[in-house]
């Protein structure tokens, strides 16, 4: 019996697909990485009985990065990143050990069926999976086919079974186009980002962005926002005048008429028209025309239109909307949400999808009427050849989906019903009047058939006052004629919906990446999202774009990226050579980069006007170990210390508070220590600004605080305050937080584990002695007499935090509430207490401290 491995893109999809194919008759188990499950069942495969193993990955298995030394900002000239720097594929999430997991499950399998999402990224992941699995699979006979690709657009029984019966092959060209985009974005983005971040953060203190990033798609996206800002700033309002007339067809009613000239910009001419028309006391009907007009039903829904509506009507950011749409898809409520197509294929089961909605109280009547009267074929839209338009695949209730999930699902469903409904028809009546020599018009609309506007009421024709019945030659008394003075108004800032439209029009990004680019410019503090989801550029965003325009406009204009996207699409279609496109594009951007570096003074002139130099920002905080003058703490992102006398800048841990640490100094370099804290429920540790940036010992890396410092005698170091190995992560050590009293705690110096202990203790010290059972350092605790939990009114006790029965009830493990990007977030919760929780694996060397301090000291300085 053959063994067939099947791989989906997400664990939830694997479960849904396996349930459909096995008809619910499957066994499930957790995979070795804990994140993915394996669902097994027996069935038939290409006419033979087979054992199926259905599992998944979690998105991309691999990611592209530079090799070792080229990841260092300090050691490598950014210009080298265009061609010299070699790249390698690394595991996208090493903690998931996805390659090992796939190899374990793939070993001994005869065939593989790839159920990855059916887009270019999905094709790319197909080949990542194949690279991992093929070496361990059984070798096929010479002509035997072992690799299959399932093509599907929704998680429904029909679609999944149909995909299984019509298996194809993965598309190498589409995968290569993704590889090309990844490499271009990595090399171009990193080179420009590293250069401008180092250049400007070394000069200015209040940029308020931890990274001054450049991206081939991100920067033109920002360019659109700044272009609109510039139009608003340069706008000069003009005064104009409008003639407004009212006629009284009946005694009680009046009708407001619109002037055919619309407006004039000269006051005297406007006054002349007013005087002429005021002489006439009657308005004469010159013509009455009636026309039946049609408001077309919408085209079928694609990704870009969904994102536009989500932002403009539902108030959801594009990235949030995309996440919700993906969740609805994996749960089987809608079809694949990443599609450029707005045209349903001829064989698409429109009636079947519509029947699913026949019992929903919100639109049941409309659906039943459509099913009984017959549906309209949707309008002919654009067929991009990827997936059908976004369609509801099964019925849902607000209680099931809740909140934003329901709101997006409701819109998708209403839109789908509208595409198979009739057009909206209305009768438009236009009456033309003359008052003296001037012509005026009045227009009225009456709906004759509401069509699709019943299900999409926000598109309905607004109710207007009905026009009087009149014929040519009728005369009505003029009620009043007046001159209105108005002003032209500037455009408003771009909404996300308008920005998405511009990006699609100019070919910036794909339907999948558009939300990411918009999110990036918000994260970098280049734009802020104002009310109505309008994007207002910040000072930094404006100066960057103006700087690019000044040096090389093509860096910010959409033209060059649009041309690159076309080339990438040609790779996907097999019409362009991967290596040639890559080489040519990198060569163009390398030349642009060198010109940008040579001309950076042009952007710098603009920066000087908007931002303050480092020396003029920040507040004095701690003393420099070189000149012993105060260094200034710059709080704006990225927070750092700057010594204006030595002209040195020292980076600090981000996303927390920094304060002076008791004016204590580092024994190695005489810099005053500072204390970083992520809040009362998080962790805190002291650090030396110099050691944090220039690690003093071989086994330390840049960005380590005193809680990771291996100095053998310093009272703040890991050697003196380390207690034992972390109870959760492999390499971490639990270090006493000596600033935490009276709510004492120790925290892991690698992950976000925190152990609270000895509340209200007067003093907690780490002893040089170690525990015989678990090799952790013993602690000496002094309690206040009034609050001592020790038996027999004792106030002092020495013992192991993990093994000592006296301490058992005084220890509680939590997770830090972290704002730090290095750490997992999450609220602290009780993990149990007492014996065994902190015990370290037997036989491992204590990473905490060397026994012979003088020998260790000698080792460091030899």
Secondary structure, 3 states (H helix, E strand, C coil): CEEEEEEECCHHHHHHHHHHHCCCCCEEEECCCCCCEEEEEEEEECCEEEEEEEEECCCCCEEEEECHHHHCCCCCCHHHHHCCCCEEEEECCHHHCHHHHHHHHHCCCCEEEEECCCCHHHHHHHHHHHHHHHHHCCCCCCCCCCEEECCCCCCCHHHHHHHHHCCECCCHHHHHHHHHHHHHHHHHHHHHHHHHHHHHHCCECCCCCCCCCCCCCHHHHHHHHHHHHHHHHHCCCCEEEEEEEEEECCCCCCEEEEECCCCECCHHHHHHHHHHHHHCCEEEEEEEEEEEEEECCCCCCCHHHHHHHHHHCCCCCHHHHHHHHHHHHHCCCECCCCCCCCCCCCCCCHHHHHHCCCCCCCCHHHHHHHHHHCCCCCCCCCCCCCCCCCCECCCCCHHHHCHHHHHHHHHHHHHHHHHCCCCEEEEEEEEEEEECCEEEEEEEEEEEECHHHHCCHHHCCCCCCCCCCCCCCCEEEEEEEEEEEEECCCCCCCEHHHHHHHHHHHCCCCCCCHHHHHHHHHHCCCEEEEHHHEEEECHHHHHHHHHHHHHCHHHCCHHHHHHHHHHHHHHHCCCCCHHHHHHHHHHHHHHHHHHHHHCHHHHHHHHHHHCCEHHHCCEEEEECCCCCCEEEEECCCCCEEEECCCCEEEECCCCCEEEEEEEEECCCCCCEEEEEECCCCCCEEEEEHHHHHCCCCCCCCCCCCHHHCCCCCCCCCHHHHEEEECCCCCCCEEEECCCCCCCCEEEECCCCEEEEECCCEEEEEEEEEECCCCCCEEEEEEECHHHCCCHHHCCEEEECCCCCHHHHHHEEEEECCCCCCCCCCCCCCCCCCCCCCCCCCCCCCCCCCCCCHHHHHHHHHC
